[in-house]
């Protein structure tokens, strides 16, 4: 090989160099700012021309659960226990029998004022009155509701 074909390194005058002076930094900053501005305008322009659509959620009603089944005596007992402290001293059987006696008296044609007077005659304390009132109201409301209208008339007077 001959020495003619050996490449020579370029001279410093032939080399294009970029220097970081204030003018070049200002141009670079302006170019970056214009590029960001173009991107922002393009992004916001595409959003305003077509509204964003989202799928509406499908609302389904939760399944309806059945109410717990209670019988008339359970409801009667709950009422009596919630309205009389003395009811806790009686057995469940005694309270149910007492409520059934109230309904039997009404079935035999005894008027509600007569039943109230009879129960009041046996009451010796306020606690007795609360028990008798809760048994009377609870038995008519839950055990023999066919007499509810008569009780409402009595209470209205």
C-alpha positions in Angstrom: 0.0 0.0 0.0 1.1 3.4 -0.7 1.0 6.3 1.6 -1.3 8.3 -0.6 -4.4 6.4 0.4 -4.0 6.8 4.1 -6.7 9.0 5.5 -5.5 12.0 7.4 -7.4 13.3 10.4 -9.5 16.4 9.6 -8.0 19.6 10.6 -9.7 21.7 13.3 -11.0 24.2 10.7 -12.8 21.5 8.8 -14.7 20.2 11.8 -18.2 21.6 12.5 -18.5 22.1 16.1 -21.4 23.4 18.2 -20.5 25.6 21.0 -22.8 26.3 23.9 -23.1 30.0 24.0 -26.2 32.1 24.9 -27.4 32.3 21.3 -27.3 28.5 20.7 -29.0 27.9 24.1 -31.8 30.4 23.3 -32.4 28.7 19.9 -32.5 25.2 21.5 -34.9 26.4 24.2 -37.2 28.1 21.6 -37.2 24.9 19.5 -38.1 22.7 22.6 -40.8 25.2 23.6 -42.4 25.2 20.1 -42.3 21.4 20.0 -44.1 21.2 23.4 -46.6 23.8 22.3 -47.4 21.9 19.1 -47.9 18.7 21.1 -50.2 20.3 23.7 -52.3 22.0 21.0 -52.6 18.8 19.0 -53.6 16.8 22.1 -56.2 19.4 23.3 -57.6 19.9 19.8 -58.3 16.2 19.4 -60.2 16.1 22.8 -62.4 19.0 21.9 -63.4 17.9 18.5 -64.7 14.5 19.6 -66.2 14.1 23.1 -64.9 11.4 25.2 -67.4 8.6 25.5 -67.4 6.1 28.3 -69.6 3.2 28.7 -72.3 3.7 31.2 -72.1 1.2 34.0 -74.9 -1.4 34.0 -76.8 -1.2 37.3 -78.3 -4.3 38.5 -80.5 -4.5 41.5 -79.2 -6.8 44.2 -81.3 -9.9 44.8 -84.1 -9.4 47.2 -83.7 -11.5 50.2 -86.7 -12.8 51.9 -87.6 -11.4 55.3 -87.1 -13.8 58.2 -90.2 -15.7 58.9 -91.8 -15.1 62.3 -95.0 -16.4 63.5 -97.7 -14.4 65.4 -96.6 -15.7 68.8 -92.9 -14.7 68.2 -94.1 -11.2 67.3 -96.4 -11.1 70.3 -93.6 -12.2 72.7 -91.2 -9.6 71.2 -93.8 -6.9 71.8 -94.5 -7.9 75.4 -90.8 -8.3 76.3 -90.0 -4.9 74.8 -92.8 -3.1 76.6 -92.9 -4.6 80.0 -90.0 -5.3 82.4 -92.2 -7.6 84.5 -92.7 -9.9 81.5 -89.2 -11.3 82.1 -90.4 -12.8 85.4 -93.1 -14.8 83.6 -92.5 -17.9 81.5 -93.0 -17.9 77.8 -95.9 -20.3 78.2 -97.6 -18.1 80.8 -97.4 -15.0 78.6 -98.7 -16.9 75.5 -101.6 -18.3 77.6 -102.4 -14.8 78.9 -102.5 -13.4 75.4 -104.7 -16.3 74.2 -107.1 -15.6 77.1 -107.5 -12.0 76.0 -108.3 -13.2 72.5 -110.8 -15.9 73.8 -112.6 -13.2 75.9 -112.9 -11.1 72.7 -114.1 -14.1 70.7 -116.8 -14.7 73.3 -118.2 -11.1 72.8 -116.5 -9.3 75.7 -115.9 -5.7 74.7 -112.5 -4.2 75.0 -113.4 -1.7 77.7 -114.7 -4.6 79.8 -111.4 -6.5 79.3 -109.4 -3.4 80.2 -111.4 -2.9 83.4 -111.0 -6.6 84.3 -107.2 -6.4 83.9 -107.0 -3.1 85.7 -108.8 -4.6 88.7 -106.0 -7.2 89.1 -103.2 -4.6 88.8 -101.5 -3.7 92.1 -98.5 -1.8 90.8 -97.5 0.3 87.8 -95.4 -2.6 86.6 -98.6 -4.8 86.6 -100.4 -2.1 84.5 -97.5 -2.1 82.0 -97.6 -5.9 81.7 -101.4 -6.0 81.2 -101.3 -3.2 78.7 -98.5 -4.8 76.7 -100.3 -8.2 76.8 -103.6 -6.6 75.7 -102.2 -4.5 72.9 -99.8 -7.3 71.8 -102.4 -10.0 71.7 -104.9 -7.9 69.7 -102.2 -6.7 67.3 -100.5 -10.1 66.7 -102.6 -13.0 67.9 -106.1 -11.8 67.1 -105.8 -8.8 64.7 -109.5 -9.0 63.7 -110.1 -6.9 66.9 -107.6 -4.2 65.9 -110.4 -1.9 64.7 -112.2 -2.1 68.1 -108.9 -1.4 69.9 -108.3 1.7 67.8 -111.8 2.9 68.5 -111.3 2.4 72.2 -108.0 4.2 72.1 -109.5 7.1 70.1 -112.1 7.8 72.9 
